[in-house]
Every structure is written in structure tokens, then in C-alpha cells.
């Protein structure tokens, strides 16, 4: 293929040669030579300036001398000969100068860059770039939170600087046309050599230069401008500049699509290394690019860029064809399609295929319904209500921020029947509303949420500074698309509240025809209210509206899910046979227990979750039978607690036959649905349940745990640490209630109290140390029972009793349940775990010489260190020998550790600090220490060491973590080596050699 070659100097270009040609058509013969000299002068000046751009933006596509000459060259190639023959000298002169100065807007002084970076517009775009268009945010988070060595920091900082430079380049790319026009006006407006017969050419040149960054339809020049006696077709000159600029694509120039996809310095270097633009042939008859690509991604980017060039050629040719008849000689004869036959994989490394995915309305329905995102079409009501609540919450926060009068905030839902038998679902709120930018960026884009945007985060910071509550429900930005579950035709009327100083925004009406995939946006009426109204026309018509066949279920859905709202929800259904008119008020309702509804001689205790954490709402109600003195009991003349089918019952009331639910922002995500007595559960088993109780837990703000797309989560994320934390907080409230009961009731019979602990599933180990020290524990020797407080115990030792380890006093009394207590024990709860309670209060004295551990009670300063592992439970207690991490000395098989770790050891301190910390947020050192404790909490390490078993995969993982920490020069001096005690092998040192043996 014959390849085009570019000029090395301005004199070699066709346009410059044409300008110097004495035969060139010009009204003034002496002007040809003068204009060629002037163009050479400004060409050299432009080259000097653009070289500075290269020194400031090192990764920017080359816009230096080479690019200027390439553009001038391509201009000469794409202008047909018959047109070039008729261009006057001033038109050619303007083309050359436009090639020289069209990118001059990229030139910035250091002070200009600093000022630009501090602007609100730049900061907003940088936030969106970091969050949604690159991994910049992740890199910044990584370098702040993870321990890195200097080489790693240097590498990540290099990537951060590159991405910030790319963003600055992209930001300037959109604005540099206007900056070029300003530069020319400010610096060359008065230059005499750029004035023809007292008429300056800078205004026209500025518009031509600016045009290459504007929409083709926004160019404000004409085809018949007059500069002195010269008639100039400025639009045609703009078209030639645009095409020549975009066609200059070779090894020296990076297409914008690639810069947008680059994520690191290495990927940019790889592009420069592997992109092989072997040749370009641009002529009137054909445009051919020859490339050999190392990767499919590069071939894809090149093809996408060539698509852009083809679209630009089509638009420019259409513009030329619209010129009046007497200007029809201004032509473009370029081919509409670029020859891509020579864009191939390098060395046939892969087979390239384009993949085009369009997420249309049918695919949205299939995705949402087929993957159980929404298990019923009417659940779009829940999504609409949640969107409305967010809009109302934001408007309330804004009014509080401005100290302005709060508007009437409410949601109105209607389900109506039109005359033609079509059902319409209407959701109307008086929230903050939307402007045109919100509509285009968030409403009509799946996955984009305003509440993840720069603007909202800026407002959230302001709200937080004034302690204004603004807890948003929105997660993924897909809620609106659930409307297609009900109908194809959707109408959205909206108007934004811009604040007291700016008033209301323009009203808009969006019509969406899902069947034709057509969206129209129009201005609304001037009296349109602030807020948003969504109308969905139901897809199917129904012959007869039977309540059991209603697929919208408006009142039912709202009543079931929205058990607590900050705003009233008005519901009106006027469809025949389905009529409803009611209001869900902003209240919080906890169901009474079934004991309250069935018996009189009972006592009910309540506890407010807010006493446990400020971001929890709701509470617990627990009921008990009482005797004639009002003391909690197991039976009275009305009823008694009995065991039936491995469960506790009072009459027909089952132990867990109650209502429990977890809500986020007042919306049920797990457990009992509805404001009425529940018949259905949401999301499988609930987060918590308490015997003979009912409870509603509402979580607000950042304490909320992850949800799946169906807005539930615990059933599939039972080991997620945020869910575990919520579960622990919920049960802490229950145990806090029990602490109050113990303080109030003053139980005279300790055995009855322990039986109540069994029936009501109370984990006494979760009580505060003060409460535990007030309890009497059963110690038994033969048939003799002593009820002892911890302060009554003088000496204690660890023993095994029926294959279970427990404690024994100095006079032989063993901690274990009484026979009566044993009769109440079911599989789900055993007081055999009494020893766990005492373990919190021990300390270990280890004699290194005799290698005998001795235990004693530590009542004066019981440890407060806690850790919640993914599985099981650890105890951190003080050892006198700080080098030992844990002990194994239980005298029964299989050999296991005692679930006790030395609270004085650095590993224990690090592990305890990671409680409820997600694994992805751990440093490698924290992950290593946590893994060590998990390994030592079972018998895998023991079997490996004693029996020379093959290291488990988990042990290999720990070894690799260790090697990584060594290579990154992590400080492990106080961690490795550490000691472990085996009763049959003595002290074992876990050191560098042992860890490496696991690899």
C-alpha cells in the first residue's frame, strides 16, 4: 500500500506552496508573498508555544510542530483540487493559521493551572473522574490505608499523578477551543500584520479555532463572511480544520478514547510500545489506516475512534451539501467509510470480534425478574417510595441548612382506572425535584445515582458540619427502571427546588415510550409544583378487577414495607373492587407480645435500641409470667412454661412465635412485614429473635449493612462483618434489658434464674462484668450444691468433666448445671458452657521452668479486650509470661487449644483492634495476625507439628503472607517468633524456619 508521508517543514506543505504561488487567485498580487511571510512568522511562534505544552503535560497527545504540519498536510489532501483552485489567498492563510493556533488553548502557565484546579467545576469533575471513570479513588485510598514500602508508594503515586494529569487534559480538551479564541483575542487582536485593509482577521480566526471543539451545529460563522474585499467561507474552513485535526492519528498521537481508559503509567507505556500505526493513506478516494495491535483492547479502541471519524465526515459532508448554489464549489469528496482491512492483530495473536450490548427495556425486565432482583412487579412501588423519601429528606435538609420554612413534605400514591380501562399508577412527592442535568445524568442512566455524585457529597459535608440529618436510602441508581415491570409508558413531571436564593428551576415533563424505546423531554407548565410525579400506564388491561388478582397491590406493598417513615404516605385506590383510602403516618410500631394479648398475670419489659447505639431505633418487648408478688416465674395459676417437641411453650404460644424485623430507614429488609400482625417474613430468617418477645430494629446511616439488589442481605451474607455487628448490637440490647431485670427483681432462688436464662436464651457471658459478679454459680460435689459468687471462690483450677472442660474449687466443687437445670436444657442451649463465663475473669501464671500453667480469678481488673471472629469465640486474658500466645492443655482428645489468647501479646492486641473490620480493609500485617489466631483456635496446627502432617492450604496461605511481609520490610520484631504451649510437648516456638516450612 502506498503510504502518505507528512511534511517536515511548512514550506513543504501544499497549502503553503499554494499561498506563495504568484498565480494564486488574489485581488492584490503583492498580498500572496506578504501572507506567506506572515504565516511563517506565526507558525514559528505557535511551534515555540506548543513545545511548552509538551513540557507541562508529558502524557498529552503530541500537539507540537509535528501535529501542526500534519494538520496542514491533511488539509491539502482532503480539499478537492477543483475547490483548492478557487480558494482565495486569505482563506488559505486562515487555514494555515488555524492549524497553528487551534490547540493554543492547551497552553497554561503554572499559576493558571493552580487556579483552574481550585475551581468548583474542576473539583466536581475530578471527583466524578475518580469515583466512576478511573481507579484514582481506590489508589488514593490504598496509599493512605495500607502499609507500603517506598517503592510501592512511588509506583502508586506515579499512577495517581498520571491519572490526575489525564483528567486535567480531558478537562482542558473540552475547554481549549474557547481558551484558544481568548488567547488570540488577548494577544494578537492589535497586530497590524493581522489586519487587512483596517479589518482584523482575529475575530474570524478565533471562531474557526474554537469551532473544532464545539458541536457542528453550534458553530456561529457564515459561508459568506467579508473581510475587506475578500469573501471567506468560514464554515468550510471550520469543517476542513475539524477533519484534518481528527484525521491526524498515528504513533505520535493518543486517541482520547485511550486516555479515558488508561489506569496506570504502565498501561500508557504499554500502549506507546505496542501500538503500531504502520501507515496512513488519506486522499479524496480513500482513507486507510494500517495498524498491528498487541491486544484486542487496542484494536477495539482504534475502531471506536475510527467510528468517530466516520461520523464526523458524514456530518461535515452534509454541511457542505447545504451551501447555496453559488457556493457549491466548496466540496468534500471524502469516502464515508474508512478502510479498516489492514487493522489486524500483531502476528495473528488473537481473533477480533466486536461485541455490542444494548440494555433495552426487555433486557431490563429479564435482568430484574430473571435474576430475582425484584420478585414481583409491584415491588417497583417500594422503589418509587424510596426515591421519594430520599427527595423529601434532601429537601428537608436543604431547608434546615438555609433556615427557611419547611414545605409540606408528603408522598401521594394513586391507583386509578381511566375511561378506556387502562390502569395508571401515580407516585407524587413534594421532594427536591430534578433539573435537566439530573434527568440526563441520573434518571435516565441505569446505575447512576445522584446520591453518589460530587454535588450530593459536597452538600452532605455541609449538612454534617451543621449536624443536619440526611440519611439516604439510594444504593444503586436502578430503582426507576423497575417501573418497566408494570408498564411501557411512563410520564415524569418534575421541578427542582434550587434554594431560597435561586427559587425554583424550570419545569420538565419526560415521556418514555418503552415499547418504541423513545424518550422525549419538554418544558412543563409554569405553575407546575416543586417535586416529582411519576405516572406508569399498566401494560395489560383487566376485564374484571378481583382483589386477589391485583398485580399492583398498592396499599399492601406500602403497608408491608414502610413500617416507619419520616413523612406521611397517602394512599388512594379508586379502581372498582380495590378501593382504598388511607394514610401511613410517620410513627414507629412494635407489636405487643402474644403473652400480652393472652394473659393478665404477666410483666413486659421494653428496651430502646437507641440506648445501645445512636443510629439504631425501635425496641424490644419481652413478656414473663409473674407470681402473686410480681416476681418473674416459670408458672402461675394462669399458665406455665412447658417443653414440647424440643421447644418451650406457654399454652399454645411458642417460644419464638412472635414478630421480629430489621429495617433500614424504616423499610423492612428482614423479618416480619407490615404494620398489622405479620403473616409473612422478608428475606428468610431474621437477624435476631428473642423468646416470648417482639422487636423492631431500625438502622439508619452508615451503620447499615450491605443489601442485595432485592434489598435484603442477611440470609446470603451471614458472615458479613457489618451484619454480624448489627446482630451483636441487637442482642446486646436484649442482654442490657436482662441486666435491668436482674437489678430490679432481686431473685432469691438462683436456680430459677438460671432456668429462666435457659428458657429465654440468655448468654450470660455477654453481661457486664459487674452483673456477672452479682450472680450465684452452681458448684457441685457429689450431691452437694453450693451457689457461689465469684468473690467467694478462693482457688480455682481447670479440669475435664465428661469430655468438657470446666473449673473446680480448692475443696473439690465442680462448676456444672444442677439436675433441675439439666431437665430444662434443650439442644439449642446448654449450661455446660458455664465455664465460658468464668473464663472472662481468669489470669494465667505460667512457670517457664516447670512449664506448668496455673490459673486464678482476676476480679479486680477483668479484661475488657474483645474480638468477634468470623466463627467461634475467643477469650483474651492476661498471661504473666508475655512471650506465650496461647495454651493447649485440655486433657482429652482431640487435642485442641483452650480458646484463650494472651491479652498482653502484640498479636492479640492487633487482632482485637480488627473486630468488625472487613477483610478488604485489613492491612497485610493485620490479616496475618488474625489468620494466626484462627489457625491456633483448632487442632490443625497441633496435628501438623506433632504428627508431621502435610500443611493445610490455610497454613500455606499464612506462610505466603509472612514472606510478603518480610519482602516489604514490615516490622515483625514483636510478632515473630511467638510461643505456643502444648501440654505434651512443652513450649513450641513459631519462627521464621517453621513458617517457611509451610510453603
N, C-alpha and C positions, 0 to 999 in steps of 0.2 A: 504494500500500500504506500503510495507516495505521501509523505508526511509534510505538513506545513512547518516552516521554520519561522521563528519570530525575529524581529529586527533587534540589533544590538545598540543602535543609536537612533535618534529622532530623524536624522537625515535619510535613513534607510527606509522609512515608512512611506507607504503610498500616499497618505493624506498630506504629509509634509512636502513630498515631491510635487504633488499636485498644486499645493499652495504656492510654491516657488515658480511654477511653470508660468512663463510670460504669456502663454496662450490661454491661461485660465480666465474664465468669464468674470470680468470685473469692470465696474463703471470707471474706476480710476486706475490706470495702468501702474502708477507708482505704488499703489497700495499693496500689491502682491508681495514685493520684496520686503516692505515695511512690516507687514503682518507676519511673514516668516521669521524675521528677526525678533519680533516681539514674542512670538510663540516659543522660540528657542530660549529667550531670556526667562520666561515664566516656567518653561519646562525644567530648566536647571534649578530654579528656585524651589519648585514643587518637589523635585527629587531630594534636595537637601532636607526639606521639612519632613518628608515621609520616611527618610532614613532614621530620624529621631523617634518616629512611632515604633519602628522595629526595635530600638534600644529600650523603650519603655515597656512595650508589650512583646515579650520574647516569644510567646507561643501564638501570636496572632498571625493569621494568614498573610503572606507577604503582600504588602501594598506599596512597594518601593518602586525604583526605576523600572524593574522588570515588568511589574504589573502595568505601569503607565504605558510602556511601549507595547505590551501585549494588547491592551485595550485599543490603542491607536491602530495597531496592525489589524485587529479583528474588525474594527470599524471599516477599514478599507476593503476587507474581504466580503463583508455582508451587504455593503451598499452596491446595488446593481450598477453596472457600467453606465447604462443609459441615465441613471439618476445622478451618478457622480459627475457625469459630463455637464449636468445642468445646475449643480450646486454652485452658489456664488462663493467668492473667497471668504466672506465674513462667516458663512455657515460652516465652512471647513475650519476656519480659525476657531470658532466656538466649539466645534467637536474636539479639536486638539486640546484646547484649554480645559474643557470639561473632563477629558481623560486625565489631565494633570491634577485637577483640583477636586474631583468628585469625592475622594476619600480624605480630604484635608481635615474633615471634622473629627477624625480619629486622633489628630494631634492634640495633646494636652500637656500643659505644664504640671509639675508635681503639686503645686498649690491647687490647681484646678481639679486634679484627681482627688485630693483630700476633701475639698469642698463637695464634690459630687458624691463621694462615699458617705458623707454625713447627712445627705438629703433624705427626707422621708421616703421619696419614691424609690431611691436606690435601696434603702434598708428593707423596704417591703418586698421588692423583687428579689433581694438576696435571701430573705427568709424563705420565700416560696421556692427558690432555686435549691436551697439547702435541704428543705423538707421533702420536696416532691420530684425534683428533676435531677438530683445527684445524690451521692453518698456523703456530701460535705458535712451534714449534721452528725452523721454516725462517726465520721473521722474526728470531729471536734470532741464528741462525747468520749470516744476511745482514748484520745490523748490526755483527757482530763481525769478519767476514772480508772484506767488500767495502768499498772506498773510496767513501764517500758524502759529499755536501756537507751542510751543516747543515739545509737544508730537507728533504732526503730523510731524514735521521736523525730529524728532528722528526715527519715523517709516519709513518715506521715505528714510532717509539716510541709514537706515538698509537695505532696499531693494536695494538701489544703491550700497552699499558695497558688498552685496551678488552677484548681477549681475556682478560687476567688478571682483569679485573673480571667478565666474563661467567662465567668459571669459578668465581670466588668466589660469584657469585649462584647458579649452579647447585648449588654445594656447599651453600650455605645453604638453597636451596629444599628440598632433601631433609631438612634437619635443623630447619627453622624451626618445624615443628609442635611438636616436643619442646621447643625453646627457648621457644616461647610459653607452654607449660604451666609451665616453670620460672619464667618471668618473672612469671606470675600468682601462682604459689605464693609466690615470694620477696617480691613487692611488695604483694599485696592479701589475703593469707590472713587477716590480723588486722583488716581493715577492717570496722567494725561495720555499715556500711550494706550490706555484702555477706553479712551473717549473718541468716538468717531463723529466728526462734524458737530462737536458740542453735545453729543448724545452718549452717555456712558453705557457700556455694554455689560457692566457688572450686574445690574438687576436681572437681565436675561440669563447671563451665565449662572447666576446664583440659583435661579429656578431650575435650570437644566441639571445642575449638580444635585440639587435637593430631590429632584424627581426620581432618582434611581432607588430611593428608599421609601417612596410613597406608593400608595395604590395607584395603578394606572389610571383609574377613574377620578383620582383626586388631583391630577396634575393641572395647575392653573395657568397654562400658557396656550397660545393660539397657533394656528398653522400659518398665519399671515401677519406676523409682527413686523413693524417698520423700525429700523434703526438707521437714522438719517435717510438715505435714499435706498437702502438695502431692504429687500423683503426677505424675512427669515422665517422658515417653517420650524418654529421652536419645538412643537410636538414631535416632529420627525426626528429632530436632534436628540430629544429625550429618549425616544424609542431605540435609536442606534446606541446611545450610551448604555441603556439598561441591558440590551442584548450582548454588547461587547463585554460588559463587566461580568455578566453571569457566565458567558462562554469561556472566560479565561480560567480554565480548570485544568491544572496539570500537577506535576510532582511538587511544585513550589507552593501550591495553594490548597488549603484545607477547606472542604465544603462545610458550611455552617451546620449541617446535619451531624457531621462527625464531632465537631466541637461540643455539641449538645449531648453527645453520648460518651465522651471521654470521662473516665473516672479517676485516672491516676497519671502520674508522669510516665510510668512505664507503658501505658497503653498509647500515649501520644507518641512516644519514641518508637513503639512498635508500628504504629501507622506510618510514620515517616520512613521507617526502614523497609516495610513490606509493600506499601502502595507503589505499584509500578504503572504509572501512566506512560506507556511506551511511545504514544504518538497521538496527535490530534490533527484532523484534516477538516478545516472549515472553509466552505465555499458556497456559492449560490446553489449548487446542485446537491450537496450532501454535507452532512456533519458526522464525522466518525471519531469515536474515542477508542483507542486500543489500550486495554489495561490487563494486567495479570495480578490477581488478588490472592493473598495468602489465606484469607479466611472468608467464609460466606458472609459474615457481617459486613466486611468491607465492600463486597460486591453488592450487597443489599443497599448500603449507604450510597454508593455510586449510582445505582439505578434510581433510587429515590431522588437524588439530586438531578439526574437527567430528566426525570419526570417533571421537576420544577422548571427546567429549561424549556421543555416542550410546551408546557402550559404558557410560559411567558412568550414564546414565539407565536403561538396561536393568538393570544390577546393583542400582541403588537401588530400582527398582520391584519387583524380585524380593525384595529385603529387606523392603519394606513388605508384600508379599503373604504373607510368612511370619509376620506378627504373629498372636498368638492372636485368637480371635473377638471377645473383648470389647475389643480394641484395633484392630479392623478399620476404625474411622473415621479412623485416620491413613492417609491415602491420597496417592498421586501419580498424577495423571491426564495426565502429560505425554505427548506423541507420541513414539514410538520412533525416528522418523526426522525429521531436520531438513530443512526445505525449502531446497534449495540452488539453486533455479531462478533466483534473482536474483544469484548469484555469477558474474560474467561478466568477460571481458576488457574493458579500457577502450577504448572507440572501436573495438571489434572488431579489435584489433591482431593477434590470433592465434587459432588454433583449439586448444582444450584437449582433451587425451585423457589418461586415466590409463594408466600403464604399470606392470604388476605382474610382477616376475620372481621365481621361486622356484627356488633351486638345489637340486633334489631328487637322489635317488640316480641316476636315469637320466641327468640332466644332468651330474652329476659324472663318470660313466663316459664320456659323449660328449666332454666337455671334455678329460679326461685322455688318452683314447685317440685321439680325432679330431684333436687338435692335437699329437699325439706327445709329450705331457708324459711319458707312460710308454709305451714302445714294446712292452712285453709285460706281461701281467697279473702275472706272478710278480715283477716288479720292486718290488711292494709289500713284498717280503721285505727289499729293500735299505732301504726307508723305515722299516720296523719296527726293523731292526737299528740304523739311525742314531738313531732315537728312544731306543732302549735304551742305546746308547753315551752319549748326552747325559745320560740319567738316572743312569747309573753314574758318569760324570765329575763331575756335580754332587754326588752323594753322597760321592764320594771327597774332593772339595774341602771339603765341609762337615765331614767327619771330621778332615781336616787342620787346618781352621780351629779346631775345638774341641779339638784334640789328643786325640781319642778313638780307640779301637781301630777300625781299618778293617774293615768287614764283608766277607764273601766276595762279591766282585763278579764276576758272570758273566752270560752270556746263554745261554738254553737254547731251541733251536728243535726242534719236533717236527712230523712229518707222519704222521698216524695215520689208520687206517681204522676207522670204527665198525661195529657189528654190522649196521646197516641199509644198509651200503655207502656211507655218506657219508664223504667225506674232510674232515679237520679240520687246519688249520694253526695251530700254537700257538707264540707267542713269549712267553717268560717271562724277566724280568730281576729282579735284586736292586738296582735303582736307587732313586732317592729317592722314587718313587711320587707319587701325587696326592691332594689333598683335594677337598672338594666344590667349592670356589671354582675350583680348577684345572680340574676336569671341566667346569664350566659355562662358564668364560671361554675355555678353550683347547682342550680335547679335542674339544668338540662345536661349535666355531666355526671354519669354514674361513677360513684366512688369519691367525688369531691364534696367535702363538707365545709361550709363557711366557718364552722367552729374549730376547724384545724388550720385556718388561714392566718396570715400575718395580721390582718386587720383585727380579727377577733382576739388573737393573743395579745395584741397591743392594748385593746380595751380591757382584757382580763387582768393585765398587770395594773392598770389604773383602778379597776374595781378592788383588787386585793389591797392596794395601798390605802384605800378608804374603807376597807373591811366591808365591802358590799358583796352580798351573797349572789353568786351567779353560777349555779350548778347546772350544767348542760347534759342532756341525755344522749345527744347525737354521737354515733360511733363511726359509721362507715360512709354516709352520704348516699345510701341506696334506697332509703325509705320511700321517697316519692315514686320511684319506679314500681313499687308494689301496687300502685293504682291500676296498672295494666292487668292485675289479677281479676279485677271487676269489669273494666270496660276499656274500649279503644279510644273513645272520645273524651278528652279532658280539657276543662277550661280553668285557667288560673287567673284570678284578678288580684292584683297586689299593688300596694303603695307603701313607700318606706317613710318611717319617722326619722328625720335627719337630725333631730335635737331642737331645743328651744331657740337656738340662734339661727338655724337654717330652715326651720319649718318642715314641710312635707315635700317629699320627692315627687317626681312625675308618676301619674298612674299608668299601669300597663295591664294589658289583657293578653294572655298567651293561650292560643288554641292549638291543641295537639290532636291530630288525626292519626291515631296509631295504626289504623288499617292501611292508610296510604303512606305512613311514615312522613307526614308533613307537619311542620311546626310554623306557626305564624305569630308574630309579636306586633301588637298595635297599641297605640295610645288609648288609655281609658278615659272615662268622663272626669271632668274637673271636680265633681262633687264626690268622687269615689273615696271611700273611707280608708283610713290607715289600717294596715293589716293584710291578711291574705285569705282569699276564698277559693277553695278548690271544689269543682263540680265534676263528678265522674258519671257518665251515662253508662248504665249497665249494658253489658253485651247482649244478654238474652232477654227476651220478653217471656212473661209467665202468664198462662191462661187463668190460673186461679192462685191466689196468694194464701197458701196454708202456712200457719206459724211454724210447723215442723220442717217445712221445705224452704224456709227463708235462708238464702245463702249470704246475705249481708249481715244479719244478726247484730244490728247496730247497738241496741241497748244492752244486749247480753255481753258483747265483747267489751264495751266500755265499763260495764259494771264489774266484770270479772277481773280485768287487768288493772284498772285505775282505782286502787283502793284508798289512795291518799293523793290528793292533788293540792297545789297552792292556788288553784283557780277553779271557779265553778265550770262544770261541763253541762251545758243544756242539751237535752236530747229530745227530738221530736220526730215521730214516725207517723205519717198520715196515710200510708199505704193501707187499703182495706184489709181487715182481719189482723193487721200487725200493729195497730195504733198504740203508741206510747208517747207520753209526755212527762218528763221528769228531769230533775237536776241533781247531778252528783256534786255535793258540796265539799269544800276543802276541809275535810276532817280526817281523823285517824281512828280506826275502829279495831279493837282487839276483841275477838269472840269470847263470850263467857264460857267457862269450862262446863262440861256436861254434869259434873258434880253440883255446880251452882244451880243448874236447871232442874236437878232431880232430887236434891236433899236439902234439909234445913240445918241440921247439926253439922255444919262444916265451917271451915275458915279458909279464906282465899287470900293469898299473899301476891303482891304485884311488885315488879321492879322495872324501872325505866332504863332502857338501853343507853340513854344519854349519860347516865351516871358512869358508864363503862368507857364511853368514847364520845367526844362532841359531835362526830359525824355519823352517829347512829341515832335512830329514832324508833319509837314504838316501845313495846314492852312484853313482859311475861305475866301470865296469870296462872297460879298453881293452887289447887284446892286440896284440902285434907279433911278427913273425918275428925271430929273432936269429941271429947268426953263431956261430962256434965260441968267440969271446971274450965272448959275451953282449951284443954291441952290436946295437942295432936295425938291421935291414937290409931290403932290398927282396926278397931271395931267399936261400934256403939249400938244403941238399941235400934237405929235405923238401918245400918248396913255394916258390912265388914269386908276387909280385903282378903281375897282368896286366890289360890293358884289354880289356874285352869288351862290345860293344854300349853304348858310352858309359858304362861303369861299371867300377869296379875289382873284381877278384875274386882270391881265393886259393883255388885249386882250384875247388870248387863253391860256396864261401862268398862271398856277395855283400857288397859294401862296407857296405850298410845292412840286411843280413839278420839283424837282431838284435832284442832286446826292449827297448823304451823305454816308459816310462809316467810319468804325472804323477798324484799322489794328493793329495787334500785330507783331512787327518785319517786317513790310512791307507786311504782309499777311492778306487778308481780313477776318475778323471774324464776322462782322455785316455790313449790308447795301449794297451799290452798288458794283457790281462785275465788274472787267475788267479795262483795260487801254483805251478802247474805250467807247463811250457813253453807259451807262449801260442799259441793258434790264431786268436784273434780280437782285433780292435782296438776301442777305445771312442772314439767322438767323432771319427771321421775321422783325419786326420794328427795326429801327436803334437806336443807343444810343442817338442820338440828331438829330435835324433838325432846320434850320433857314429859315424864309420866303425869297423867291426870292434869294436864296443863294446856293452855293455848297461848300462842305467841305470834306477834307480827314484828319482824325486824325490817326496818327501812334504812338503807345505806345511801349516803349522799357523798358527792365529791370524789376525791381521788382514793378514798378507801374502798371503792367498788372494785370487784374482781373482774377478770375477763369474761365476756359472753360470746357465744357463737352467733351466727347470723340470725338464728331464731330467737335470740335474746334470752338464752338460758345457758348454763355453763357448768354447774357443779357436777352433774352426772357424768360429764365427759372430761372434767378437769379436777377430779377429786384430789389429785396430788399437786395442783397449782398452789403455790405458797400464799397467794392472796386469798384464795378460797379457804385455805387452812387457817389463815389468820382470822378471817371472818367467823369461821366455825369456832375457833378458840374464844374469840370475844363474846360470841353468843352464849357459850357455855360458862364463861367467866361471870356473866350476868346472873345465870342460874345459881352458880355457887355463891355469888355475893348475896343473893336472896336467902340461901340456906344459912349463911353466916348470920344474917339478921334473925332468922328463926331460932338458931341455937342461942343467941344472946337473949332473945325475948322469952323463950319457952322454959328455960332452966330445967331441962329434963332430969328427973330423979332416977329414972331407970335407964342406964346406959345401953343395956341390951336392946331395949325397944328402939332407941335412937339408931343403933347400927342396923337393925332390921329395916327401919324407915329409909336409911341410906341405900339399902339393897333395893327395896321396892321402888324408890324414886331415883334410882340410877345415879347416885351421888358419888363422884370421885373425890374422896376426902383429901387426897394429895393435892388437889387444886385449891384447897382452902389456904387462907393466910396462915403464917406461922403462929400468930397469936391465938387463932381459933383452934388450931390443931393441938396446941399445948394446953387447951382447956378440956380436951376430950379425954375420956377414960378408955383405955385399950384392954382387950381381953388377953390375959396371960394365964395359961392353964398348965397344971402339973397333976398328972393322973386325973382325978375327978374334981380337983380343987380349982376354983376360978378366982383370980384376983383382977379387979378392974383398976388399972394403974394409969395415972397421968405420967407424962414423960419425966416430969420433975421428981417422981417417986422412984425412978429407976437409977440405981447406983452404978451397976456394972452391966455390960451387955456384950454378947458375942454372937458371931454368925454361925448358924448350924444348918443342916438339912433335915427336913421333916417330911417324910412321904414324897420324896423326889421334888421337894420345893424348898428353896432356901428361905430362912426366916431368922428371927432373933430369939435369944434366950437370956434371961436374967441371971444374976450371980447365984441365986438359990434354985435354979433349975426350972423356972416357969417359962413356958414357950408361948410366943405370940402366935395365936391362931384363933379361928372363929369358934364360938361355943356350939353345942349341938343344936340349940334352938335357932341360932343364927344360920347354921348349916341347912336346916329344913327350909329356909326361905331362899336359899341360893339357887338360881337358875343358871343355865349355860351362859347366858349373856352377862352375868355379873357374879363374881366370886370374891368373898372377902379374904380368899387366900392371898390376895395382893395387899394385905395389910402391911407387909414388910416394905412395900414401896413408900408408904407414908413415913415410916421411921427413917428410911434411907436419906431423906432430905436433911436429917438432923444429926448425921454422924460425921466424925472425922477419923482419919486413918493414921495411926502411928506405925511406921514401917522401920524395923530394925535391919539395917543393911548387912550387919554381921551375921545374925541368926536367920535372916530372911524370913521373919515371922511378922505378918501384919496383925495389928491389934486395933480394935475399933472402940470408940467411946462416943457418948452423946455430946453434941455441941449445941447446947440450948441458949447460950448467951449470945453468940453471933452466928446463927444459922445462915448459910449462904443464900444469896439472892440471885446468883447467876443462873440463867435459864437458857435452854435451847430447844427448839422444836424441830426435830429431824423429819425427813420425809416419811420414814417408817419408825415405829417403836418410840422409846422414850429414854433419854439419857439423864443421869444424875451427875452433877458436878459438885464434888465435896472436897474439902482441903486434905492434902497429904502433908505429913511432916517432911517427907523426902521428895523434894520438888522435881528431881530428875525422872521419877517414875510417872508414866502417863496413866496406866490402868493396871488392874489386877485380875488374875484368873485363879481362883482358889475355891471354887464350888466343888464339893466332894461328891459329885455324882456325874454320871455320863449323860449326854456327851459333854465334853469339856467346853464350857462357854465362859465368857467374861461376865463380870458382875454388873454390867451396865453402869459402872461407876468410873468417872474420869476425874483426874486431879485438877481441881479448880485453880491451883497455883501454877499449873503448867502453861507455857505460852501457846501450845496448840489448843488447849481448852479455851483460853481467852479469845483466840482468833475465831474458833468455831462458834462460841457463844455470841460473838458480835455479828454473826451472819444470820441469826434467827429471822425467818420470814424474808430473807433476801433472795430474790430469784437467782437461779443458777447462772443466767446470762449476765447478771450484774456482778458476779464474783470476780475478784482478781484470781490469777492462777495460783497464787500463794494461798488464798482463802479456800479455793477449790481443792487444793492438795490437802490442807489440814482437815477440811470437812470429810474428804474421802478416807483419810486415816481413821477417823473416829467411826465411820460406817463400817470399815473393814474390821476393826477391833471389837465391834459390837456383836460379832458372831464367831463361829468356830473355824472359818476358812483359813485365817492366818495361822491358828494353832495347828491345824492338820497339815498345812504346808510345811511349817517349821519342824514339827515333831516327826511326822511320817514321811517327810521329803516328797510330798505330793507336788504335782505339777502346778505352777502358779495359775490362778484363775485369771480370766480376762480382766476382771476388775483390778487385780493386783498388777497386771501388766500396764493397765491404764495409769495407776498410781506411779509406777516406775517411770513411765514416759513423762508424766507431769514433773516428776522430780528432775529428770535430765533437762527438761525445758527450763526449769527454774535455775539450775546450775549454769546452763549456757547463757541465760540472760542476766547472770550475775546477781540473782536475787539473794538477799541476806537471809540465810537459813541457819545462822550460827546457834540460835537458841532453840531451834526446832529439830535439827538433825545433828547428832543422833538423839533418840529418845529411848527410854527403857520401859519394858513390859515385864510383869512378873507372872510366871507360871508356877503353880504350886509344886509340880513335879519336875521342873527344870530350872527353877530359880529365875534370876533376872536375865532377861534377853535384851541385848542392845540392837535396836533397829538403826542401822548405819548405812553409809554410802555403799559398802560392799553388798550388804543384804538387799538393798533396794535395786541395785543394778542386776542382781541375780534373778530378779523377776522379769527382766526384759525377754 
